[in-house]
Amino acid sequence: MSEKEMSGKEKVLFSKATNPSNILPKKLTLESKIKFRCHPGVRCFTACCGGIKIILTPYDILTLKKRLDIPAHELLQQYTTPVYLEGTDMPGVALKLTEGDNRCPFVTPEGCTVYTDRPSACRYYPVGMADFHEGQGAMGGGADHKDEEKFFFIVKEDHCKGFEEDKEWTVAEWRADQGVDVRDEMNKEWLRLVMRRKSFGHQASLSEQAKRMFFMTSTDLDHFRRFIFESSFLDTYQIDDETLEKIKNDDVELMLFSFKYLAASLFGAEGLPIREDKIQEKVKEIKKRQDDSVTQSIEDYKKIKADRGEKIDMDLDMK
């Protein structure tokens, strides 16, 4: 599938592909109350697990691969399909629905087989979150992110009978009960990368190398760890020993570090210093290219004059 085709089919960042008419037109806050409960006794139990598009975040992939006890590449191959994240050229993955019934590969009539490690989008439903970030503030070094605006909304689909239950709680209580607050904390820096990219629109595009790097760091931490410790990465970036020890042995720390690396490499954010000798090498390389360009321009000028039989009337020192 081409990038254009995938982008056209992708409707949401990491949630259900819902019809906008199912979204109730009311902004909610963390203190807003909702009336909803889902359990095996509800008539529509697991009905919401079909005909969906669930985009997996890096933390979703991390928890699922541990739950299934398989490498990330095997999880991606067996259970996901490639997508482009909404409004961007950033590659990601969504759960691959089963053929025939078009349902989540982890759902059974008895419920979700990976429930305690289910993706973030599943945890949110039927609550949705809109999270906006304004340009540079969301990525700049030391930013306090005051420019963020968050609000919540309800997705109410005809088949869902959970709204007929008598359980009432605030959005904050729902998030805590479903473990969304923890997921949001884990995912937030990655989401900021996506939102930052989305804010650029189609005015610029990522290089193929940048796309591959974003995909690798977002989906396969084992591969990213090898990239750090088995390539020239540590010859380029200055990483303190404490951080190196953490990312060598802790997948969550490695994931969080990967977001910092992507922010620096894709958007020039601060926080990941380049070794001074590498900076000087780059300066020399740029200067040499400039000097070569000037030299070539002078040679071209002299050739043109010579071809015309004109006298060179400039003092050109080529030594």
C-alpha positions, 0 to 999 in steps of 0.5 A: 500500500502506498503512503497516499493510500495509507494516509487517506485511510488513517482517520485518527492518531491512536484510537477507534476509527469512529464516525464523527457523528458518534462524538458527542459535541461537548468538551469535558474536563478531568472533573466532568462526570460520565455514566458508563460501565463495561463488563461481560454481562453487558449485551454488547460485550466485545462488540467494540472490538471489531471494525476498528483501527488501533494505532499502537504507540511504542509503549503499547508495543513494548507491553504487548511483546512482553506479554506475548513473550516474543521479539518486537519484529515477530509481534509486528509481522504477526499482529500489525499492519503498516500505517502512516500516523494521521496527517503526517508522513511518519510510519507506524503500525496498527493492529491487524484485524482477523480475516473474515470477522474483521476483529481484534486478534486478541479478542474472544467471546469471553473477552480480551486475552491481553486485557491487562496489557491492552493498547492505550486506545482500548483503555480510553474508550468511550472517552476520547482526548484531544491534545494540542501543542503549539509549534516550538513550545512543545519541543523546545528545550526546557519548555514547560508545555503551558501552551498545551490544551487538552480536553476530553469527549465521549464517543457514543456508538449505537451498539454500546450498552455500557451507557445504560449502566448505573456506574458514574465517575469523573473522567479522571477516575475513569482514566485512573481505573483504566490505567490511561494516566500511566499510559499517557505519561509514557506516550506523551513525548512520542505524541509530541513528536507526532503533533510537532510533525503534523503542525508542519503540514505538507510543506516539507517531507521527511527523508527516507532515512528519517522515516526508517529511523522513526519507525525503528525507534518507535517499534523495535527497541531491541534494534534501537539498542543494537544501533546505540551500542554496536554502531558509531552512535556513541562516537557521535553523541555524548551520553553519561555513564548513568544513562548508558547503564539505564538504557542498556538494561531497562526497556522503558528507559530506552524508550524514553531515551529514544523519544529524546533522540528523535526530538534531537535528530528530527527537530533539532531539540536540545538535550542530546549533546554531540561530541565536540570533535564531531562538531569540529569535523562537521565544520571542517567538512562544510568549510571544505565544501564551501572552499571547493565550491568557490574554487570551482566557480572561479575556474568556471569563470576563467574558462568562460573568459578564456573561451571568449578570448577575453582578458582576465581582469581580476586578481585571482589568487589560486594558490 
